[in-house]
Amino acid sequence: MIIKSYVGDYKADFFSDFSFLNELKEKKNKFFILDKQVFLIYKAELLSVIQESSYYLLDAIEQNKNIDTALEIIRQMVEMDSKRNTLLVAIGGGIVQDVSAFIANVLYRGISWILIPTTLLAQTDSCIGSKSSLNFKGYKNLLGYFYPPMQIYINTKFIHTLDRKDYLSGLGEIMKCAIMAGYESFLSTSQNMGALLECNEDVLLDEITKALCFKKQVIEMDEFDRDYRNIMNFGHTFGHALEAASDYAVPHGQGVSIGMLIANQISFQRGYISERMIEELNGAIERIITPGLIEKEYFSGEKYLEIMKKDKKYTGKLHTCILFEGDGVKRHSDIRDEEIVSAIEKICR
Ligand SMILES: NC(=O)c1ccc[n+]([C@@H]2O[C@H](COP(=O)([O-])OP(=O)(O)OC[C@H]3O[C@@H](n4cnc5c(N)ncnc54)[C@H](O)[C@@H]3O)[C@@H](O)[C@H]2O)c1
């Protein structure tokens, strides 16, 4: 798959084994940023390619996705004599990706980088779209720009060692794209859900490809998120608030799933969708939410609104969010506090 970008077109290739490492071995002047957990699990496979290079092991927790971590890695890279021709290789999920993209973008005003996404969420969503994001002063994804890798290697074998909550988190992004792509697409993904929940690799690869194809057509129209691309934030306004309210115990994609439940409830309250439709949509989404993960205490309406007002998309008295309407999603910038509180109460029940 080739993704068009103003920065430079880039490629995503699919594998069901580690053969892509042979291609990577040939590249010169590599510096690796590795998810610590991934390194421990896949040491045998990865050692052959990293042994003669320098690397940084990143503890992939949301609290480390910040400017201090980025500066520490940059400091190490400069001390290890990295130059403008250094090739940064990021191996990990969305956290490693966000930090690596930021570094690749700012170091020497831009160095080439390669991405090997190891989570379902990163393979199915974040790996394309060029965004880099760091959290700052309690605000999520406040710092960043758009800087795509030159190449993405997607190996679905990585998925099998994910924690269940992180696997379900990726299914949240798959479901998001399926819903946004229209009713037929939602139905076909819902029918595949049994196989997806069992981690069936063929079905998984089909659904990853389908989600990436959908995202590709959106980002190629609006790479810099000025207008149309905003629709990809379906479920995110509420999802980010839930992530923060739980101090990131709720992973991103699970936040997005709950966020979609709340958004659909608001659509229903506004008469944009029928009772049958909300039951169908939310019934399918509920299947991919980790039982017991979402504690009721995360859902205090007041806490939620307070966090949402910190969101970078909140600019006035009303909230902006993406709602399902008819057979697709649209942006609405007139969501009132009371609508959100009443939707959250309904979802909690
Ligand atoms: N840049 C973007 O476009 C974009 C889009 C969506 C989300 N994000 C960001 O991505 C982050 C979430 O990323 P994520 O869900 O991919 O995961 P993550 O990077 O948060 O990792 C989740 C956990 O999985 C572990 N892990 C990673 N790969 C593994 C593997 N193969 N086997 C076992 N464990 C593994 C990690 O060590 C970590 O404990 C959030 O910060 C979110 O804001 C960025």
The ligand as an ORCA input file, in Angstrom:
! r2SCAN-3c Opt
* xyz 0 1
  N      -0.090      9.085     16.054
  C      -1.301      8.663     15.847
  O      -1.865      8.840     14.767
  C      -2.047      7.910     16.920
  C      -3.303      7.350     16.635
  C      -3.953      6.606     17.616
  C      -3.362      6.473     18.871
  N      -2.157      7.070     19.121
  C      -1.540      6.928     20.450
  O      -1.104      5.585     20.586
  C      -1.017      5.274     21.989
  C      -1.606      3.902     22.225
  O      -0.846      3.006     21.481
  P      -1.097      1.430     21.398
  O      -2.461      1.103     21.822
  O      -0.630      1.034     20.062
  O      -0.144      0.777     22.458
  P       0.984      1.290     23.453
  O       2.134      1.803     22.704
  O       0.315      2.140     24.464
  O       1.357     -0.110     24.129
  C       0.422     -0.788     24.936
  C       1.112     -1.916     25.686
  O       1.403     -2.998     24.799
  C       2.766     -3.407     24.934
  N       3.131     -4.014     23.657
  C       3.352     -3.399     22.463
  N       3.487     -4.309     21.497
  C       3.383     -5.544     22.076
  C       3.430     -6.876     21.598
  N       3.570     -7.154     20.305
  N       3.295     -7.885     22.489
  C       3.120     -7.611     23.820
  N       3.033     -6.374     24.331
  C       3.165     -5.347     23.456
  C       3.481     -2.150     25.364
  O       4.679     -2.424     25.997
  C       2.451     -1.521     26.297
  O       2.526     -2.126     27.558
  C      -1.737      6.384     22.708
  O      -0.788      7.239     23.295
  C      -2.474      7.127     21.611
  O      -2.679      8.490     21.920
  C      -1.487      7.752     18.171
*
